[in-house]
Amino acid sequence: MAAGKDGSVWFGTTRGAIRFKDGVWRYRQGRRWLPNDDVRGIAVEENGNAWFATAGGVGCIALEPMTLAEKASRYEKEMDLIKRTPFGYTSEVGLKRPGDKSEILYSDSDNDGLWTAMYGAGECFAYGATKDPGAKVRATQAFEALRFLQKVTQTGDIRPPKGYVARTILPGDGPDPNVGRIEGDIEHREKQDVLWKVYEPRWPKSGDGKWYWKSDTSSDELDGHYFFYPAYYDYVAETEEEKERVREVVRDLTDHLVDHEFNLVDHDGTPTRWAIYNPDSLNQDVHWWAERGLKSLSMLSYLAAAEHVTGDPKYGVASRELIDKHHFHTNAMIYKIHFGPGSGNQSDDEMAFMCYYNLVKYTKDPELRRRIMYSFYSAYLNEEPEMNPLFNFMYAAFGRDASVKNPWGEFTIRPSENCLEDAVETLKDFPLDRVDWGHRNSHRLDLVRLPRQQASEPYEPPRHNRGHRVNGKVLPVSERYFNHWNTDPWALDYGSDGTILGSGAVFLLPYYLGLCHGLIED
């Protein structure tokens, strides 16, 4: 044990170090913080820096005061390390040696479109808030990358209907990603997912032979594309030429969905596995009942964004048809099947909040907006214990003066008093190091386990490695690791070995969104 002059007290254990200061406990375990978890000696400098003698050598946890803007600048500089292809697709990347960023291993991701869109949206909000020319350059690069995912599909012998967007791309002079693929798809359908598509080629080639593009694009990707485009249109596209390029992409994609009964249809003439939004499937097919809320919310948000960007009222007409004939507005009142905080599919939360944000921002239907605001509020309350700055800022952007009327009266649905405080606390707590070092917390006695009823999915067996602090909040971000906001924040253990470098977009998007909406100051 060692005490610092700043009032902090450090405790060394065989499973990491513990810091106590101003009534707050912090757990520092794993290679993010220490050379080895077996702490054998501690010394604290006058400036508060703590030195640790461990079984794996000597390490230091230093205090470096900085603003959130300075922190954002650190992440921005590292983003260039993880951009893939000349278009700059962003996801996580591999490291040849744990923690060593000198040699990067690039690979594609099924969600390159989604992650690039979320990174790009952050740069749109950055330009909207700061008018930094660099932010415009980065946002424009993201737009061109996403636009190419649509254009590349229309260049080869194998083409899906116009407007279709690919998941990602690979160099055409590299190994053929189709080789051996069909056998894996057959096994996946037989053993894991009876609705999985088995077809060839999953990776068609562009007309110029330069790229393979991945098909079977998911709803996750569309949520990202539609979240990005109106932000780029509003905050970054300044000339008529720039705006028309956005209109074209949005118009083609939305017309594709409307013309194909609200499905994304692949080059084989059938809908992709997950981008199904048609009313018959959502309202009548037993396989889609769990997706009904999110898919209805997504489609209504797509149509609102399309009407805003293109100015074409036909998308509002299509939205009204889905509401009047197929009850999409009612479906969207419960965006996912869950049983309280921590339950349900955590990835659905990220997608839903992007769709909520766009729908309440862009819909021209005031009654729909009032309904969706209450659904948004319910979702926000469910997510509140996660201290997620993206979710908190998204709701606070529209909910600070919100209320709901029902047969029993009118009630406020403002965000909680600690909404912004929790969001900023998480941004402050973000480690500068985005390497995926593992964390272990399930052995701790100061954590509360989630009950069986709050499993990720109702059919899952009981698990003892999901829980929260005694204040009901999830673990601080400095005591866990995640690449994106779709990771389960209720998990207590994160098994990683330091060979992945995550994107700083998980910080940049909420930070710049909050800045753009005046929820935080630079």
TISE-443586 format. One line per 4 residues: number of its first residue (from 1); their letters; for each residue x, y, z of C-alpha. Coordinates in steps of 0.05 Angstrom, whole numbers. Last residue first. Example, Ala and Ser with C-alpha at 12.3 -4.5 7.8 and 13.67 -1.06 7.14 Angstrom:
2) SA) 273 -21 143 ~ 246 -90 156
//
This chain:
522) DEIL) -294 456 -527 ~ -359 460 -489 ~ -410 406 -479 ~ -484 398 -497
518) GHCL) -480 451 -551 ~ -508 405 -604 ~ -444 405 -645 ~ -402 392 -583
514) GLYY) -444 333 -562 ~ -440 304 -632 ~ -365 318 -633 ~ -353 280 -568
510) PLLF) -402 224 -584 ~ -369 210 -651 ~ -296 221 -630 ~ -295 173 -571
506) VAGS) -320 109 -605 ~ -286 136 -668 ~ -218 123 -636 ~ -215 58 -673
502) GLIT) -187 -5 -640 ~ -117 -33 -647 ~ -118 -109 -641 ~ -60 -153 -618
498) GDSG) -63 -135 -545 ~ -84 -204 -520 ~ -159 -200 -510 ~ -209 -234 -464
494) YDLA) -257 -183 -437 ~ -288 -202 -370 ~ -345 -166 -334 ~ -396 -163 -390
490) WPDT) -449 -110 -377 ~ -421 -64 -430 ~ -438 -115 -485 ~ -402 -89 -547
486) NWHN) -444 -51 -598 ~ -411 15 -581 ~ -348 -6 -618 ~ -279 -35 -606
482) FYRE) -290 -51 -533 ~ -248 -57 -471 ~ -261 -57 -396 ~ -237 -22 -333
478) SVPL) -222 46 -363 ~ -292 46 -394 ~ -322 48 -324 ~ -361 -15 -305
474) VKGN) -436 -12 -314 ~ -479 32 -269 ~ -527 6 -216 ~ -492 43 -159
470) VRHG) -466 -24 -132 ~ -427 -33 -197 ~ -452 -76 -253 ~ -460 -148 -278
466) RNHR) -447 -201 -329 ~ -396 -257 -316 ~ -441 -303 -277 ~ -482 -331 -334
462) PPEY) -548 -368 -332 ~ -564 -407 -396 ~ -587 -367 -456 ~ -659 -375 -480
458) PESA) -681 -306 -457 ~ -626 -270 -496 ~ -575 -221 -468 ~ -596 -245 -399
454) QQRP) -635 -199 -354 ~ -682 -252 -325 ~ -624 -292 -298 ~ -605 -236 -251
450) LRVL) -546 -190 -266 ~ -488 -198 -219 ~ -470 -142 -171 ~ -397 -120 -165
446) DLRH) -356 -104 -104 ~ -333 -175 -93 ~ -290 -178 -155 ~ -274 -244 -188
442) SNRH) -314 -227 -251 ~ -270 -167 -265 ~ -217 -189 -315 ~ -193 -143 -370
438) GWDV) -156 -160 -435 ~ -115 -110 -473 ~ -148 -89 -538 ~ -102 -31 -557
434) RDLP) -139 36 -557 ~ -90 69 -508 ~ -115 139 -491 ~ -160 106 -439
430) FDKL) -231 135 -438 ~ -247 161 -368 ~ -258 233 -390 ~ -307 212 -444
426) TEVA) -343 168 -393 ~ -348 224 -342 ~ -374 270 -397 ~ -432 223 -413
422) DELC) -448 211 -339 ~ -450 286 -326 ~ -494 297 -387 ~ -547 248 -364
418) NESP) -540 261 -289 ~ -604 301 -282 ~ -643 249 -321 ~ -665 263 -392
414) RITF) -732 299 -400 ~ -794 258 -410 ~ -843 304 -376 ~ -915 280 -368
410) EGWP) -981 303 -396 ~ -1046 272 -372 ~ -1078 204 -358 ~ -1103 190 -428
406) NKVS) -1033 202 -456 ~ -990 263 -470 ~ -914 261 -472 ~ -863 314 -455
402) ADRG) -797 338 -484 ~ -758 399 -462 ~ -689 368 -456 ~ -707 310 -502
398) FAAY) -679 330 -570 ~ -603 335 -564 ~ -608 300 -495 ~ -627 235 -530
394) MFNF) -568 234 -576 ~ -521 260 -522 ~ -539 203 -475 ~ -535 150 -529
390) LPNM) -466 172 -553 ~ -440 186 -483 ~ -458 116 -458 ~ -465 117 -383
386) EPEE) -489 45 -387 ~ -540 55 -331 ~ -581 100 -377 ~ -592 48 -432
382) NLYA) -662 26 -411 ~ -680 98 -395 ~ -656 120 -464 ~ -698 66 -497
378) SYFS) -760 89 -461 ~ -744 161 -480 ~ -736 142 -553 ~ -803 107 -551
374) YMIR) -833 170 -522 ~ -799 212 -575 ~ -825 164 -628 ~ -897 181 -612
370) RRLE) -886 256 -612 ~ -846 252 -677 ~ -901 211 -710 ~ -952 263 -691
366) PDKT) -907 319 -717 ~ -898 286 -786 ~ -842 322 -823 ~ -791 272 -797
362) YKVL) -719 296 -797 ~ -693 303 -726 ~ -740 254 -691 ~ -725 202 -745
358) NYYC) -650 215 -750 ~ -636 209 -676 ~ -682 149 -666 ~ -647 113 -724
354) MFAM) -577 125 -696 ~ -604 104 -627 ~ -633 40 -655 ~ -570 16 -689
350) EDDS) -528 24 -626 ~ -581 -9 -583 ~ -590 -68 -630 ~ -518 -89 -618
346) QNGS) -535 -102 -545 ~ -585 -156 -563 ~ -633 -163 -505 ~ -620 -154 -431
342) GPGF) -571 -108 -395 ~ -623 -60 -370 ~ -694 -88 -369 ~ -728 -148 -400
338) HIKY) -715 -139 -473 ~ -745 -149 -542 ~ -723 -90 -585 ~ -749 -23 -610
334) IMAN) -813 -22 -571 ~ -853 37 -598 ~ -827 21 -667 ~ -881 -31 -681
330) THFH) -934 22 -667 ~ -903 70 -718 ~ -896 12 -768 ~ -971 0 -764
326) HKDI) -977 -34 -833 ~ -1031 3 -870 ~ -1030 73 -839 ~ -957 74 -816
322) LERS) -924 39 -875 ~ -967 80 -922 ~ -948 145 -886 ~ -874 127 -895
318) AVGY) -884 116 -969 ~ -918 184 -975 ~ -861 216 -937 ~ -813 185 -987
314) KPDG) -855 212 -1044 ~ -845 282 -1016 ~ -778 290 -1052 ~ -733 342 -1018
310) TVHE) -674 297 -1032 ~ -638 303 -965 ~ -698 312 -920 ~ -743 263 -956
306) AAAL) -687 211 -954 ~ -674 222 -879 ~ -748 213 -864 ~ -751 151 -908
302) YSLM) -690 120 -874 ~ -718 136 -805 ~ -784 102 -820 ~ -745 42 -846
298) SLSK) -702 37 -784 ~ -759 43 -734 ~ -796 -13 -770 ~ -734 -56 -771
294) LGRE) -720 -43 -697 ~ -790 -60 -674 ~ -804 -121 -718 ~ -737 -155 -709
290) AWWH) -761 -203 -654 ~ -822 -220 -696 ~ -780 -238 -757 ~ -779 -314 -759
286) VDQN) -853 -317 -742 ~ -870 -283 -808 ~ -933 -240 -807 ~ -917 -169 -783
282) LSDP) -843 -162 -800 ~ -844 -208 -861 ~ -909 -181 -890 ~ -889 -109 -877
278) NYIA) -823 -111 -916 ~ -761 -91 -877 ~ -711 -145 -895 ~ -637 -124 -895
274) WRTP) -615 -184 -853 ~ -603 -243 -899 ~ -602 -204 -964 ~ -666 -202 -1005
270) TGDH) -670 -246 -1067 ~ -653 -232 -1140 ~ -585 -266 -1140 ~ -551 -198 -1146
266) DVLN) -578 -178 -1078 ~ -643 -144 -1059 ~ -647 -96 -1000 ~ -719 -101 -978
262) FEHD) -775 -49 -971 ~ -821 -80 -1024 ~ -766 -79 -1076 ~ -782 -11 -1107
258) VLHD) -782 22 -1039 ~ -713 -6 -1020 ~ -681 9 -1088 ~ -712 78 -1088
254) TLDR) -680 91 -1021 ~ -610 71 -1045 ~ -615 110 -1110 ~ -643 173 -1077
250) VVER) -591 171 -1020 ~ -533 165 -1068 ~ -559 218 -1116 ~ -578 267 -1061
246) VREK) -508 263 -1032 ~ -475 279 -1099 ~ -526 335 -1108 ~ -504 367 -1043
242) EEET) -431 371 -1064 ~ -450 401 -1132 ~ -496 452 -1098 ~ -438 474 -1055
238) EAVY) -434 467 -979 ~ -435 393 -965 ~ -406 389 -894 ~ -459 402 -841
234) DYYA) -527 386 -869 ~ -511 338 -926 ~ -456 303 -886 ~ -504 294 -827
230) PYFF) -559 272 -876 ~ -512 219 -906 ~ -481 190 -842 ~ -541 161 -805
226) YHGD) -569 132 -870 ~ -504 96 -886 ~ -496 70 -815 ~ -566 42 -809
222) LEDS) -557 12 -878 ~ -495 -25 -856 ~ -529 -54 -795 ~ -587 -76 -839
218) STDS) -539 -125 -872 ~ -505 -130 -940 ~ -507 -199 -971 ~ -452 -176 -1020
214) KWYW) -377 -164 -1012 ~ -340 -126 -1066 ~ -278 -153 -1101 ~ -239 -97 -1130
210) KGDG) -192 -76 -1187 ~ -222 -120 -1241 ~ -247 -59 -1280 ~ -318 -85 -1279
206) SKPW) -316 -99 -1205 ~ -313 -170 -1180 ~ -368 -208 -1143 ~ -355 -231 -1071
202) RPEY) -412 -275 -1047 ~ -408 -309 -1114 ~ -445 -354 -1106 ~ -504 -372 -1062
198) VKWL) -522 -400 -994 ~ -562 -351 -953 ~ -571 -362 -878 ~ -643 -371 -858
194) VDQK) -630 -437 -821 ~ -576 -403 -780 ~ -525 -442 -739 ~ -514 -515 -758
190) ERHE) -543 -526 -827 ~ -540 -454 -851 ~ -469 -444 -826 ~ -447 -511 -856
186) IDGE) -473 -490 -925 ~ -441 -422 -919 ~ -374 -453 -900 ~ -376 -499 -961
182) IRGV) -393 -440 -1006 ~ -333 -400 -984 ~ -277 -447 -1005 ~ -252 -397 -1057
178) NPDP) -298 -337 -1058 ~ -246 -291 -1025 ~ -202 -295 -1088 ~ -132 -280 -1063
174) GDGP) -107 -210 -1081 ~ -106 -174 -1148 ~ -178 -151 -1141 ~ -163 -114 -1076
170) LITR) -218 -125 -1024 ~ -283 -86 -1015 ~ -337 -75 -962 ~ -410 -88 -945
166) AVYG) -435 -69 -1014 ~ -490 -19 -1027 ~ -549 -31 -1074 ~ -576 31 -1109
162) KPPR) -587 -2 -1177 ~ -608 -75 -1174 ~ -552 -125 -1161 ~ -498 -133 -1213
158) IDGT) -455 -191 -1238 ~ -420 -172 -1303 ~ -385 -115 -1268 ~ -394 -41 -1256
154) QTVK) -458 -30 -1216 ~ -434 -57 -1149 ~ -375 -9 -1148 ~ -421 52 -1146
150) QLFR) -455 35 -1080 ~ -393 18 -1039 ~ -360 77 -1075 ~ -409 125 -1042
146) LAEF) -387 100 -974 ~ -314 113 -988 ~ -329 180 -1021 ~ -369 201 -960
142) AQTA) -314 179 -912 ~ -263 219 -951 ~ -310 279 -948 ~ -315 273 -872
138) RVKA) -239 271 -866 ~ -229 332 -911 ~ -284 369 -875 ~ -253 354 -807
134) GPDK) -187 380 -832 ~ -219 446 -852 ~ -240 457 -779 ~ -308 491 -782
130) TAGY) -312 477 -707 ~ -382 452 -690 ~ -409 432 -758 ~ -340 408 -779
126) AFCE) -336 363 -718 ~ -408 340 -729 ~ -389 317 -799 ~ -325 286 -772
122) GAGY) -366 245 -723 ~ -411 224 -780 ~ -349 199 -816 ~ -329 154 -759
118) MATW) -400 126 -755 ~ -402 117 -830 ~ -334 83 -832 ~ -357 35 -777
114) LGDN) -422 18 -814 ~ -391 10 -883 ~ -333 -32 -857 ~ -384 -77 -823
110) DSDS) -366 -145 -852 ~ -294 -126 -836 ~ -234 -128 -883 ~ -163 -139 -860
106) YLIE) -101 -97 -847 ~ -41 -119 -804 ~ -3 -59 -777 ~ 70 -61 -759
102) SKDG) 98 -4 -715 ~ 37 -5 -669 ~ 67 -53 -618 ~ 17 -68 -563
98) PRKL) 20 -143 -574 ~ 62 -160 -635 ~ 39 -163 -708 ~ -18 -115 -692
94) GVES) -86 -124 -725 ~ -134 -69 -746 ~ -201 -42 -721 ~ -250 -10 -769
90) TYGF) -242 47 -817 ~ -247 48 -892 ~ -199 99 -920 ~ -215 101 -994
86) PTRK) -143 86 -1014 ~ -151 18 -978 ~ -154 12 -902 ~ -153 67 -850
82) ILDM) -126 41 -783 ~ -61 80 -777 ~ -93 145 -802 ~ -139 143 -741
78) EKEY) -81 152 -694 ~ -76 227 -704 ~ -151 235 -693 ~ -147 197 -627
74) RSAK) -95 245 -599 ~ -134 305 -625 ~ -196 280 -589 ~ -157 279 -523
70) EALT) -136 351 -535 ~ -208 370 -547 ~ -229 332 -484 ~ -180 376 -446
66) MPEL) -115 349 -418 ~ -82 333 -351 ~ -31 277 -354 ~ -30 232 -292
62) AICG) 19 175 -297 ~ 10 100 -284 ~ 81 73 -283 ~ 109 4 -293
58) VGGA) 166 -38 -268 ~ 177 -111 -288 ~ 135 -173 -300 ~ 127 -197 -227
54) TAFW) 109 -125 -211 ~ 142 -64 -181 ~ 93 -7 -190 ~ 103 67 -197
50) ANGN) 47 117 -185 ~ 46 188 -213 ~ 12 235 -164 ~ 57 296 -174
46) EEVA) 92 282 -108 ~ 111 213 -133 ~ 76 149 -109 ~ 115 85 -96
42) IGRV) 85 15 -99 ~ 114 -55 -89 ~ 99 -128 -104 ~ 41 -123 -154
38) DDNP) 24 -189 -188 ~ -20 -165 -246 ~ 40 -159 -293 ~ 68 -102 -336
34) LWRR) 11 -59 -310 ~ -43 -12 -337 ~ -66 -35 -405 ~ -31 -101 -391
30) GQRY) -84 -123 -342 ~ -112 -93 -279 ~ -123 -23 -253 ~ -186 -19 -210
26) RWVG) -211 50 -190 ~ -248 65 -126 ~ -280 134 -114 ~ -290 167 -46
22) DKFR) -244 225 -62 ~ -188 177 -80 ~ -179 102 -76 ~ -135 65 -126
18) IAGR) -132 -10 -134 ~ -76 -49 -167 ~ -75 -116 -203 ~ -93 -188 -188
14) TTGF) -37 -208 -140 ~ -53 -145 -101 ~ -25 -75 -92 ~ -65 -20 -59
10) WVSG) -59 54 -77 ~ -84 112 -35 ~ -99 180 -64 ~ -101 243 -23
6) DKGA) -60 285 -71 ~ 2 274 -27 ~ 1 201 -48 ~ -8 140 -5
2) AM) 23 71 -14 ~ 0 0 0
//
